[in-house]
Each structure stands twice: as C-alpha cells, then as structure tokens.
Amino acid sequence: MDLGRKLVLSFVAEELPDHYETIADFFRRKGAYGLYKDFLDHRALLEKWYGYESRMTEAALRAWCKENDIEVT
C-alpha cells in the first residue's frame, strides 16, 4: 500500500507545514522514522500522529478490500 513516507508527509503538510522540508529531509537518510518520531514527541504530537496513521491505514485497507471485492465485517 506504500503508506510510509507519503503518509508522513501528508500528516506534516496538515499539522506542521512550516517544518515540511525539514521532515522531508529526514526521509532522505537512514533512521528517518526515529528522527520523525523524536521530532513529534518534542512537540507533543506523537499521539496525534498515531491516531492519524491508524485512521489512514484503515481507510487504505478498506479501499483495497473494496477494489478486490472483499467484504469487511
């Protein structure tokens, strides 16, 4: 589903637009998720990220199921 970097940058565009380039730069090197999570933790946004990630992952899974004629119960 390729949600990784794309999902992070979507969240950042909504919640931290002034830091978009900084965080995008994290993902050009090793250890990106650790840097990203530390960045969010220092701004008390880690829980908000986890909620966003969960909602968006569920939405992507539901869309995939629909595309593949799989009924979600």
Contact map, one row per residue, 1 for C-alpha under 8 A:
1110000000000000000000000000000000000000000000000000000000010000000000000
1111110000000000000000000000000000000000000000000000000000000000000000000
1111111000000000000000000000000000000000000000000000000010000000000000000
0111111100000000000000000000000000000000000000000000000000000000000000000
0111111110000000000000000010000000000000000000000000000000000000000000000
0111111111000000000000000000000000000000000000000000000000000000000000000
0011111111100000000000000000000000000000000000000000100100000000000000000
0001111111110000000000000000000000000000000000000000000000000000000000000
0000111111111000000100110000000000000000000000000000000000000000000000000
0000011111111100000000000000000000000000000000000000000000000000000000000
0000001111111111000000000000000000000000000000001001000000000000000000000
0000000111111111101100100000000000000000000000000000000000000000000000000
0000000011111111100100000000000000000000000000000000000000000000000000000
0000000001111111100000000000000000000000000000000000000000000000000000000
0000000000111111100000000000000000000000000000000000000000000000000000000
0000000000111111111100000000000000000000000000000000000000000000000000000
0000000000011111111100000000000000000000000000000000000000000000000000000
0000000000000001111110000000000000000000000000000000000000000000000000000
0000000000010001111111100000000000000000000000000000000000000000000000000
0000000010011001111111110000000000000000000000000000000000000000000000000
0000000000000000011111111000000000000000000000000000000000000000000000000
0000000000000000001111111100000000000000000000000000000000000000000000000
0000000010010000001111111110000000010000000000000000000000000000000000000
0000000010000000000111111111000000000000000000000000000000000000000000000
0000000000000000000011111111100000000000000000000000000000000000000000000
0000000000000000000001111111111110110000000000000000000000000000000000000
0000100000000000000000111111111110000000000000000000000000000000000000000
0000000000000000000000011111110100000000000000000000000000000000000000000
0000000000000000000000001111111100000000000000000000000000000000000000000
0000000000000000000000000111111100000000000000000000000000000000000000000
0000000000000000000000000110111111100000000000000000000000000000000000000
0000000000000000000000000111111111110000000000000000000000000000000000000
0000000000000000000000000110001111111000000000000000000000000000000000000
0000000000000000000000000000001111111100000000000000000000000000000000000
0000000000000000000000000100001111111110000000000000000000000000000000000
0000000000000000000000100100000111111111000000000000000000000000000000000
0000000000000000000000000000000011111111100001000000000000000000000000000
0000000000000000000000000000000001111111110000000000000000000000000000000
0000000000000000000000000000000000111111111000000000000000000000000000000
0000000000000000000000000000000000011111111111001000000000000000000000000
0000000000000000000000000000000000001111111111000000000000000000000000000
0000000000000000000000000000000000000111111110000000000000000000000000000
0000000000000000000000000000000000000011111111000000000000000000000000000
0000000000000000000000000000000000000001111111100000000000000000000000000
0000000000000000000000000000000000000001111111111000000000000000000000000
0000000000000000000000000000000000001001101111111100000000000000000000000
0000000000000000000000000000000000000000000111111110000000000000000000000
0000000000000000000000000000000000000000000011111111000000000000000000000
0000000000100000000000000000000000000001000011111111100000000000000000000
0000000000000000000000000000000000000000000001111111110000000000000000000
0000000000000000000000000000000000000000000000111111111000000000000000000
0000000000100000000000000000000000000000000000011111111100000000000000000
0000001000000000000000000000000000000000000000001111111110000000000000000
0000000000000000000000000000000000000000000000000111111111000000000000000
0000000000000000000000000000000000000000000000000011111111100000000000000
0000001000000000000000000000000000000000000000000001111111110000000000000
0010000000000000000000000000000000000000000000000000111111111000000000000
0000000000000000000000000000000000000000000000000000011111111100000000000
0000000000000000000000000000000000000000000000000000001111111110000000000
1000000000000000000000000000000000000000000000000000000111111111000000000
0000000000000000000000000000000000000000000000000000000011111111100000000
0000000000000000000000000000000000000000000000000000000001111111110000010
0000000000000000000000000000000000000000000000000000000000111111111000000
0000000000000000000000000000000000000000000000000000000000011111111100000
0000000000000000000000000000000000000000000000000000000000001111111111110
0000000000000000000000000000000000000000000000000000000000000111111111100
0000000000000000000000000000000000000000000000000000000000000011111111000
0000000000000000000000000000000000000000000000000000000000000001111111000
0000000000000000000000000000000000000000000000000000000000000000111111100
0000000000000000000000000000000000000000000000000000000000000000111111110
0000000000000000000000000000000000000000000000000000000000000000110011111
0000000000000000000000000000000000000000000000000000000000000100100001111
0000000000000000000000000000000000000000000000000000000000000000000000111
